[in-house]
Amino acid sequence: MNFVGPFAEAQTRATIFLTSLLHTTACTKTIEALGDMAAENTKLAATGQTEALNLNKLDQEMLVELMFSSPVEKDA
């Protein structure tokens, strides 16, 4: 359904708001996961589990790259 006039503007603004809300939530949860992973890294380092520690660090790098390299799809 294509709206014209103020309805089209309201629909566009609602879509922008919801996209921003979704992006903010995704970033917040990613940052929380990174904090949990940092705590887990401390435990892994203390127990000498180097392979798991290296994999965890690679996962952290991937999450940071995904979050900051292209946070919003172009023309989404």
FITORTOR-251355 format. One record per atom (N, C-alpha, C, O): x, y, z; residue number from 0; atom name; residue in three letters. Coordinates in steps of 0.001 Angstrom, whole numbers. Atoms other than C-alpha are relative to their C-alpha. Last residue first. Layout:
BEGIN
[[X,Y,Z],NUM,"CA","ALA"]
...
END
This chain:
BEGIN
[[851,1030,-603],75,"N","ALA"]
[[17943,-526,3484],75,"CA","ALA"]
[[-1401,521,205],75,"C","ALA"]
[[-2263,-203,702],75,"O","ALA"]
[[1311,0,650],74,"N","ASP"]
[[19627,1864,1054],74,"CA","ASP"]
[[-938,-1066,545],74,"C","ASP"]
[[-1751,-1616,-198],74,"O","ASP"]
[[250,-1146,852],73,"N","LYS"]
[[23066,1005,2401],73,"CA","LYS"]
[[-1347,-193,-702],73,"C","LYS"]
[[-1650,-1265,-1226],73,"O","LYS"]
[[17,308,1431],72,"N","GLU"]
[[22880,-1603,5130],72,"CA","GLU"]
[[-295,1265,-797],72,"C","GLU"]
[[-1174,2045,-431],72,"O","GLU"]
[[1333,-71,584],71,"N","VAL"]
[[23633,-153,8533],71,"CA","VAL"]
[[120,-294,-1486],71,"C","VAL"]
[[987,252,-2168],71,"O","VAL"]
[[1076,195,-965],70,"N","PRO"]
[[26595,-949,10790],70,"CA","PRO"]
[[-1414,9,-576],70,"C","PRO"]
[[-2307,-634,-23],70,"O","PRO"]
[[1175,-478,745],69,"N","SER"]
[[29121,-1472,8010],69,"CA","SER"]
[[-1232,-189,865],69,"C","SER"]
[[-1981,-1147,676],69,"O","SER"]
[[-401,-123,1401],68,"N","SER"]
[[32595,-1921,9493],68,"CA","SER"]
[[-1135,517,-875],68,"C","SER"]
[[-925,1426,-1678],68,"O","SER"]
[[-487,-1314,405],67,"N","PHE"]
[[31682,-1080,13095],67,"CA","PHE"]
[[342,133,-1483],67,"C","PHE"]
[[451,1255,-1978],67,"O","PHE"]
[[752,-1098,-580],66,"N","MET"]
[[29473,-3898,14385],66,"CA","MET"]
[[431,1352,-570],66,"C","MET"]
[[-398,2250,-723],66,"O","MET"]
[[1375,-23,516],65,"N","LEU"]
[[30738,-6597,12081],65,"CA","LEU"]
[[-761,1222,487],65,"C","LEU"]
[[-1557,1805,-250],65,"O","LEU"]
[[-52,-328,1423],64,"N","GLU"]
[[34371,-5762,12843],64,"CA","GLU"]
[[-1404,91,-590],64,"C","GLU"]
[[-1702,1014,-1349],64,"O","GLU"]
[[-327,-1424,93],63,"N","VAL"]
[[33713,-5706,16587],63,"CA","VAL"]
[[22,437,-1463],63,"C","VAL"]
[[-485,1506,-1802],63,"O","VAL"]
[[1156,-773,-446],62,"N","LEU"]
[[31943,-9058,16410],62,"CA","LEU"]
[[251,1494,-118],62,"C","LEU"]
[[-624,2243,-555],62,"O","LEU"]
[[1041,95,1019],61,"N","MET"]
[[34723,-10609,14302],61,"CA","MET"]
[[-1215,847,389],61,"C","MET"]
[[-1775,1552,-451],61,"O","MET"]
[[-402,-848,1121],60,"N","GLU"]
[[37422,-9356,16678],60,"CA","GLU"]
[[-1069,7,-1091],60,"C","GLU"]
[[-1354,1050,-1681],60,"O","GLU"]
[[140,-1392,-418],59,"N","GLN"]
[[35578,-10878,19626],59,"CA","GLN"]
[[347,953,-1142],59,"C","GLN"]
[[-371,1921,-1391],59,"O","GLN"]
[[1437,-308,-12],58,"N","ASP"]
[[35207,-14198,17818],58,"CA","ASP"]
[[-238,1455,401],58,"C","ASP"]
[[-1086,2133,-179],58,"O","ASP"]
[[395,-132,1408],57,"N","LEU"]
[[38946,-14219,17094],57,"CA","LEU"]
[[-1484,337,-120],57,"C","LEU"]
[[-1875,1151,-956],57,"O","LEU"]
[[-492,-1304,449],56,"N","LYS"]
[[39608,-13538,20779],56,"CA","LYS"]
[[-344,237,-1469],56,"C","LYS"]
[[-674,1357,-1860],56,"O","LYS"]
[[859,-1019,-603],55,"N","ASN"]
[[37388,-16472,21757],55,"CA","ASN"]
[[422,1398,-458],55,"C","ASN"]
[[-425,2246,-740],55,"O","ASN"]
[[1276,27,730],54,"N","LEU"]
[[39211,-18755,19337],54,"CA","LEU"]
[[-954,1077,515],54,"C","LEU"]
[[-1661,1718,-262],54,"O","LEU"]
[[-236,-546,1340],53,"N","ASN"]
[[42573,-17724,20798],53,"CA","ASN"]
[[-1287,43,-827],53,"C","ASN"]
[[-1541,1016,-1537],53,"O","ASN"]
[[-235,-1437,-157],52,"N","LEU"]
[[41337,-18292,24360],52,"CA","LEU"]
[[210,652,-1363],52,"C","LEU"]
[[-344,1718,-1631],52,"O","LEU"]
[[1316,-612,-228],51,"N","ALA"]
[[39909,-21703,23451],51,"CA","ALA"]
[[131,1519,126],51,"C","ALA"]
[[-732,2260,-345],51,"O","ALA"]
[[761,152,1244],50,"N","GLU"]
[[43275,-22705,21995],50,"CA","GLU"]
[[-1377,650,127],50,"C","GLU"]
[[-1812,1375,-767],50,"O","GLU"]
[[-409,-955,1020],49,"N","THR"]
[[45215,-21235,24933],49,"CA","THR"]
[[-815,-117,-1290],49,"C","THR"]
[[-1111,900,-1917],49,"O","THR"]
[[669,535,1190],48,"N","GLN"]
[[43367,-23030,27716],48,"CA","GLN"]
[[246,949,-1172],48,"C","GLN"]
[[-615,1753,-1529],48,"O","GLN"]
[[-964,419,1013],47,"N","GLY"]
[[45871,-22180,30442],47,"CA","GLY"]
[[-604,-615,-1246],47,"C","GLY"]
[[70,-1370,-1946],47,"O","GLY"]
[[-43,1465,35],46,"N","THR"]
[[43401,-22141,33343],46,"CA","THR"]
[[937,-532,-1090],46,"C","THR"]
[[1138,-1741,-1206],46,"O","THR"]
[[-404,505,-1313],45,"N","ALA"]
[[44077,-18486,34160],45,"CA","ALA"]
[[125,-1525,7],45,"C","ALA"]
[[967,-2083,710],45,"O","ALA"]
[[-1430,-267,-157],44,"N","ALA"]
[[43979,-17498,30481],44,"CA","ALA"]
[[511,-570,1319],44,"C","ALA"]
[[1629,-1081,1386],44,"O","ALA"]
[[-715,906,894],43,"N","LEU"]
[[40599,-19189,30056],43,"CA","LEU"]
[[1506,186,126],43,"C","LEU"]
[[2257,-790,94],43,"O","LEU"]
[[72,1353,-550],42,"N","LYS"]
[[39210,-17431,33117],42,"CA","LYS"]
[[779,-992,-859],42,"C","LYS"]
[[1464,-1870,-334],42,"O","LYS"]
[[-796,-1,-1229],41,"N","THR"]
[[40414,-14033,31913],41,"CA","THR"]
[[28,-1395,618],41,"C","THR"]
[[1077,-1870,1052],41,"O","THR"]
[[-1414,38,392],40,"N","ASN"]
[[39063,-14735,28429],40,"CA","ASN"]
[[920,-33,1220],40,"C","ASN"]
[[1943,-718,1214],40,"O","ASN"]
[[-319,1395,316],39,"N","GLU"]
[[35653,-15544,29930],39,"CA","GLU"]
[[1468,-149,-406],39,"C","GLU"]
[[2107,-1151,-84],39,"O","GLU"]
[[-62,692,-1294],38,"N","ALA"]
[[35533,-12083,31479],38,"CA","ALA"]
[[362,-1468,-203],38,"C","ALA"]
[[1137,-2038,566],38,"O","ALA"]
[[-1218,-479,-661],37,"N","ALA"]
[[36406,-10577,28092],37,"CA","ALA"]
[[171,-671,1361],37,"C","ALA"]
[[1279,-1051,1740],37,"O","ALA"]
[[-1125,718,594],36,"N","MET"]
[[33734,-12761,26447],36,"CA","MET"]
[[1328,428,630],36,"C","MET"]
[[2228,-395,793],36,"O","MET"]
[[22,1371,-514],35,"N","ASP"]
[[31103,-11455,28826],35,"CA","ASP"]
[[1181,-807,-525],35,"C","ASP"]
[[1778,-1603,199],35,"O","ASP"]
[[-376,-63,-1415],34,"N","GLY"]
[[32074,-7883,28001],34,"CA","GLY"]
[[41,-1383,635],34,"C","GLY"]
[[952,-1699,1401],34,"O","GLY"]
[[-1442,-243,-33],33,"N","LEU"]
[[31978,-8645,24268],33,"CA","LEU"]
[[511,93,1438],33,"C","LEU"]
[[1607,-379,1741],33,"O","LEU"]
[[-666,1273,316],32,"N","ALA"]
[[28527,-10178,24691],32,"CA","ALA"]
[[1510,165,36],32,"C","ALA"]
[[2218,-724,508],32,"O","ALA"]
[[149,868,-1176],31,"N","GLU"]
[[27284,-7014,26422],31,"CA","GLU"]
[[715,-1330,-224],31,"C","GLU"]
[[1384,-1836,677],31,"O","GLU"]
[[-928,-528,-1006],30,"N","ILE"]
[[28719,-4918,23575],30,"CA","ILE"]
[[-87,-826,1286],30,"C","ILE"]
[[935,-1092,1918],30,"O","ILE"]
[[-1351,361,435],29,"N","THR"]
[[26932,-7127,21050],29,"CA","THR"]
[[1026,472,1016],29,"C","THR"]
[[1962,-259,1339],29,"O","THR"]
[[-186,1424,-290],28,"N","LYS"]
[[23660,-6837,22988],28,"CA","LYS"]
[[1392,-474,-416],28,"C","LYS"]
[[1978,-1328,249],28,"O","LYS"]
[[-24,176,-1453],27,"N","THR"]
[[23903,-3038,22981],27,"CA","THR"]
[[267,-1462,365],27,"C","THR"]
[[1099,-1746,1228],27,"O","THR"]
[[-1288,-491,-503],26,"N","CYS"]
[[24815,-2911,19290],26,"CA","CYS"]
[[130,-210,1504],26,"C","CYS"]
[[1191,-604,1987],26,"O","CYS"]
[[-1038,929,457],25,"N","ALA"]
[[21861,-5119,18325],25,"CA","ALA"]
[[1373,422,511],25,"C","ALA"]
[[2159,-420,946],25,"O","ALA"]
[[133,1223,-788],24,"N","THR"]
[[19506,-3035,20455],24,"CA","THR"]
[[1077,-1005,-376],24,"C","THR"]
[[1681,-1632,493],24,"O","THR"]
[[-469,-300,-1352],23,"N","THR"]
[[20749,188,18873],23,"CA","THR"]
[[-59,-1232,890],23,"C","THR"]
[[865,-1475,1666],23,"O","THR"]
[[-1457,-135,47],22,"N","HIS"]
[[20344,-1251,15378],22,"CA","HIS"]
[[575,263,1385],22,"C","HIS"]
[[1589,-325,1759],22,"O","HIS"]
[[-559,1330,233],21,"N","LEU"]
[[16787,-2409,16066],21,"CA","LEU"]
[[1526,36,8],21,"C","LEU"]
[[2166,-830,604],21,"O","LEU"]
[[217,760,-1227],20,"N","LEU"]
[[15838,952,17525],20,"CA","LEU"]
[[600,-1395,-101],20,"C","LEU"]
[[1242,-1875,834],20,"O","LEU"]
[[-946,-522,-986],19,"N","SER"]
[[17372,2790,14571],19,"CA","SER"]
[[-101,-772,1318],19,"C","SER"]
[[913,-1078,1944],19,"O","SER"]
[[-1320,451,438],18,"N","THR"]
[[15460,581,12141],18,"CA","THR"]
[[1068,457,991],18,"C","THR"]
[[1970,-307,1333],18,"O","THR"]
[[-102,1427,-317],17,"N","LEU"]
[[12264,1156,14128],17,"CA","LEU"]
[[1352,-576,-426],17,"C","LEU"]
[[1908,-1428,268],17,"O","LEU"]
[[-57,186,-1453],16,"N","PHE"]
[[12734,4935,14073],16,"CA","PHE"]
[[196,-1470,361],16,"C","PHE"]
[[1037,-1797,1198],16,"O","PHE"]
[[-1319,-471,-445],15,"N","ILE"]
[[13552,5015,10353],15,"CA","ILE"]
[[160,-214,1498],15,"C","ILE"]
[[1211,-664,1952],15,"O","ILE"]
[[-978,978,478],14,"N","THR"]
[[10482,2887,9569],14,"CA","THR"]
[[1399,385,448],14,"C","THR"]
[[2161,-473,894],14,"O","THR"]
[[152,1196,-833],13,"N","ALA"]
[[8274,5093,11731],13,"CA","ALA"]
[[1016,-1063,-392],13,"C","ALA"]
[[1597,-1722,471],13,"O","ALA"]
[[-571,-296,-1322],12,"N","ARG"]
[[9623,8209,10024],12,"CA","ARG"]
[[-105,-1205,936],12,"C","ARG"]
[[816,-1469,1709],12,"O","ARG"]
[[-1454,-100,142],11,"N","THR"]
[[8946,6772,6578],11,"CA","THR"]
[[653,241,1345],11,"C","THR"]
[[1655,-396,1670],11,"O","THR"]
[[-501,1357,216],10,"N","GLN"]
[[5413,5697,7537],10,"CA","GLN"]
[[1524,5,-101],10,"C","GLN"]
[[2187,-865,465],10,"O","GLN"]
[[109,719,-1270],9,"N","ALA"]
[[4668,9129,8992],9,"CA","ALA"]
[[546,-1417,-128],9,"C","ALA"]
[[1231,-1905,770],9,"O","ALA"]
[[-1035,-542,-884],8,"N","GLU"]
[[5965,10832,5839],8,"CA","GLU"]
[[-8,-724,1348],8,"C","GLU"]
[[1051,-1041,1889],8,"O","GLU"]
[[-1280,495,522],7,"N","ALA"]
[[3846,8577,3635],7,"CA","ALA"]
[[1137,471,893],7,"C","ALA"]
[[2053,-296,1189],7,"O","ALA"]
[[-77,1430,-348],6,"N","PHE"]
[[800,9276,5793],6,"CA","PHE"]
[[1317,-611,-475],6,"C","PHE"]
[[1906,-1443,215],6,"O","PHE"]
[[-460,172,-1380],5,"N","PRO"]
[[1455,13024,5625],5,"CA","PRO"]
[[84,-1469,432],5,"C","PRO"]
[[878,-1819,1305],5,"O","PRO"]
[[125,-1122,-922],4,"N","GLY"]
[[1264,13060,1848],4,"CA","GLY"]
[[489,-333,1392],4,"C","GLY"]
[[1515,-991,1566],4,"O","GLY"]
[[-353,-1289,588],3,"N","VAL"]
[[684,9889,-117],3,"CA","VAL"]
[[-168,1057,1080],3,"C","VAL"]
[[-1064,973,1921],3,"O","VAL"]
[[648,-1151,-600],2,"N","PHE"]
[[645,6299,1098],2,"CA","PHE"]
[[501,1268,-674],2,"C","PHE"]
[[1603,1301,-1223],2,"O","PHE"]
[[-774,-1227,102],1,"N","ASN"]
[[1484,3331,-1048],1,"CA","ASN"]
[[-798,1160,572],1,"C","ASN"]
[[-1917,1445,146],1,"O","ASN"]
[[853,-1165,0],0,"N","MET"]
[[0,0,0],0,"CA","MET"]
[[902,1234,0],0,"C","MET"]
[[1765,1373,867],0,"O","MET"]
END
